[in-house]
Amino acid sequence: MKKILLHACCAPCTTYTYQWLKENDFDATGFFYNPNIYPNDEYEKRKKCMEYYCAISRLPMLFVEEKAELKAGNCQSCYASRLSKTARYGRANGFDAFSTTLLISPYQKHDLIKEIGSRIADEEKIEFIYNDFREGFYKSREISAKLNLYKQKYCGCGVSLEARRIKNEQVA
């Protein structure tokens, strides 16, 4: 059984991903490191929801309460920051591999995540597990609804929040 450190962006994205990892013989531990989430009350909602999900699913989760200087709206820097931190922690603490729940979202840049994850894996000497979890996106939404998990409406950064606001105004 491979020990994997799973960067977790939020509870809804973690549901199916964690289930898949367990079913495929991974011993998963979550790693909640998300300095990109803006504003702080949004961060607290996501963290509280993750704590709830971990309690009911029994997913061990490490919460890293560190605010990094991320350029809002720069997906490449954001992915690299979170995956680097996950990989470094994983290697230093005896994990065989790392991955991310970002890979379940049809709204994330999978090619970029895969490229960055692979580069970091080479640099940090720890395996990056790329799996296209998007097949479970709708299942994760079902699980989240059943568990009444807080479902955010944007990726986390200020730029994505503003883009969501503009989109909502155009629809109204």
C-alpha positions as CSV (number, residue, x, y, z in Angstrom):
1,M,0.0,0.0,0.0
2,K,1.5,3.3,-1.1
3,K,1.4,6.2,1.4
4,I,0.2,9.3,-0.4
5,L,0.0,12.9,0.8
6,L,-3.1,14.5,-0.8
7,H,-3.2,18.2,-1.2
8,A,-6.9,19.0,-0.4
9,C,-8.4,22.2,-1.7
10,C,-11.8,21.7,-0.1
11,A,-14.1,19.0,1.3
12,P,-16.3,18.6,-1.8
13,C,-13.3,17.9,-4.1
14,T,-11.9,15.6,-1.5
15,T,-14.9,13.3,-1.2
16,Y,-14.6,11.3,-4.4
17,T,-10.8,11.6,-4.6
18,Y,-10.3,10.1,-1.1
19,Q,-12.8,7.3,-1.9
20,W,-11.0,6.5,-5.1
21,L,-7.6,6.4,-3.4
22,K,-8.9,4.0,-0.7
23,E,-10.4,1.8,-3.3
24,N,-7.1,1.7,-5.2
25,D,-4.9,0.7,-2.3
26,F,-3.5,4.1,-1.3
27,D,-3.0,5.0,2.3
28,A,-4.0,8.7,2.1
29,T,-3.4,11.6,4.4
30,G,-4.8,15.0,3.5
31,F,-2.8,18.2,3.4
32,F,-4.9,21.4,3.7
33,Y,-2.6,24.1,2.5
34,N,-4.5,26.9,0.7
35,P,-3.0,30.3,1.1
36,N,-4.8,31.4,-2.1
37,I,-8.3,31.4,-0.5
38,Y,-9.7,34.9,-0.3
39,P,-11.2,36.5,1.8
40,N,-10.4,35.1,5.2
41,D,-14.0,34.2,6.1
42,E,-14.1,32.1,2.9
43,Y,-11.0,30.3,4.1
44,E,-12.6,29.6,7.5
45,K,-15.7,28.2,5.9
46,R,-13.7,25.8,3.8
47,K,-11.5,24.8,6.7
48,K,-14.4,24.2,9.0
49,C,-16.2,22.1,6.3
50,M,-12.9,20.1,5.8
51,E,-12.7,19.4,9.5
52,Y,-16.3,18.1,9.5
53,Y,-15.7,15.9,6.5
54,C,-12.5,14.5,8.0
55,A,-14.3,13.7,11.2
56,I,-17.0,11.7,9.4
57,S,-14.8,10.1,6.8
58,R,-11.8,9.4,9.1
59,L,-9.4,11.0,6.7
60,P,-6.3,12.1,8.6
61,M,-5.7,15.7,7.7
62,L,-2.8,18.1,8.3
63,F,-3.9,21.7,8.4
64,V,-1.1,24.2,7.5
65,E,-2.1,27.7,8.6
66,E,0.3,29.7,6.6
67,K,-0.4,32.7,4.6
68,A,1.9,32.9,1.6
69,E,2.4,35.8,-0.7
70,L,0.6,34.5,-3.9
71,K,-0.1,36.7,-6.8
72,A,-3.9,36.4,-7.1
73,G,-5.1,35.0,-10.4
74,N,-1.8,33.4,-11.4
75,C,-2.8,29.8,-11.6
76,Q,0.8,28.6,-12.3
77,S,2.2,30.2,-9.1
78,C,-0.7,29.1,-7.1
79,Y,-0.4,25.4,-8.2
80,A,3.3,25.5,-7.8
81,S,3.2,26.9,-4.3
82,R,0.7,24.4,-3.0
83,L,2.1,21.4,-4.7
84,S,5.7,22.3,-3.7
85,K,4.7,22.5,0.0
86,T,2.9,19.2,-0.3
87,A,5.8,17.4,-1.9
88,R,8.4,18.8,0.5
89,Y,6.3,17.8,3.5
90,G,5.6,14.4,2.0
91,R,9.2,13.6,1.2
92,A,10.4,14.8,4.7
93,N,7.7,12.7,6.5
94,G,8.0,9.3,4.8
95,F,5.3,9.5,2.1
96,D,5.8,7.6,-1.1
97,A,3.9,10.0,-3.3
98,F,1.7,13.1,-3.5
99,S,-1.3,14.3,-5.4
100,T,-4.0,16.9,-5.3
101,T,-7.8,17.1,-5.2
102,L,-7.6,19.9,-7.8
103,L,-7.5,17.1,-10.4
104,I,-11.3,16.5,-9.9
105,S,-12.3,19.9,-11.1
106,P,-13.3,20.4,-14.8
107,Y,-12.5,24.1,-14.1
108,Q,-8.8,23.6,-13.3
109,K,-5.9,23.5,-15.8
110,H,-5.1,19.8,-15.7
111,D,-2.2,20.0,-18.2
112,L,-0.6,22.7,-16.1
113,I,-1.1,20.8,-12.8
114,K,0.3,17.7,-14.3
115,E,3.4,19.5,-15.7
116,I,4.0,21.4,-12.4
117,G,3.4,18.2,-10.3
118,S,5.8,16.2,-12.4
119,R,8.5,18.9,-12.3
120,I,8.2,19.2,-8.5
121,A,8.3,15.4,-8.1
122,D,11.6,15.3,-10.0
123,E,13.0,18.2,-7.9
124,E,11.8,16.8,-4.5
125,K,12.5,13.1,-5.3
126,I,8.9,12.0,-4.5
127,E,6.4,10.5,-6.9
128,F,3.5,12.7,-8.2
129,I,0.3,10.7,-8.8
130,Y,-1.6,12.2,-11.7
131,N,-5.1,10.8,-12.1
132,D,-7.9,12.5,-14.0
133,F,-10.4,12.4,-11.2
134,R,-12.9,14.5,-13.3
135,E,-14.8,11.3,-14.0
136,G,-15.9,11.6,-10.3
137,F,-16.8,15.2,-10.4
138,Y,-20.6,14.7,-10.4
139,K,-20.3,11.9,-7.9
140,S,-18.4,14.3,-5.6
141,R,-21.3,16.8,-5.9
142,E,-23.8,14.0,-5.0
143,I,-21.7,13.0,-1.9
144,S,-21.3,16.7,-0.9
145,A,-25.1,17.3,-1.1
146,K,-25.8,14.2,0.9
147,L,-23.4,15.2,3.6
148,N,-24.5,18.9,3.4
149,L,-21.0,20.1,2.7
150,Y,-20.3,23.8,2.1
151,K,-19.9,24.2,-1.7
152,Q,-18.0,27.3,-2.7
153,K,-18.7,29.0,-6.0
154,Y,-15.2,30.0,-7.0
155,C,-11.7,28.5,-6.9
156,G,-10.5,30.7,-4.0
157,C,-8.4,33.6,-5.2
158,G,-9.6,37.2,-5.5
159,V,-9.5,37.1,-9.3
160,S,-11.8,34.0,-9.4
161,L,-14.2,35.7,-7.0
162,E,-14.4,38.8,-9.1
163,A,-14.9,36.7,-12.3
164,R,-17.8,34.9,-10.6
165,R,-19.3,38.2,-9.5
166,I,-19.1,39.5,-13.1
167,K,-20.6,36.3,-14.5
168,N,-23.5,36.5,-12.0
169,E,-24.2,40.1,-13.0
170,Q,-24.3,39.2,-16.7
171,V,-26.9,36.4,-15.9
172,A,-29.1,38.7,-13.8
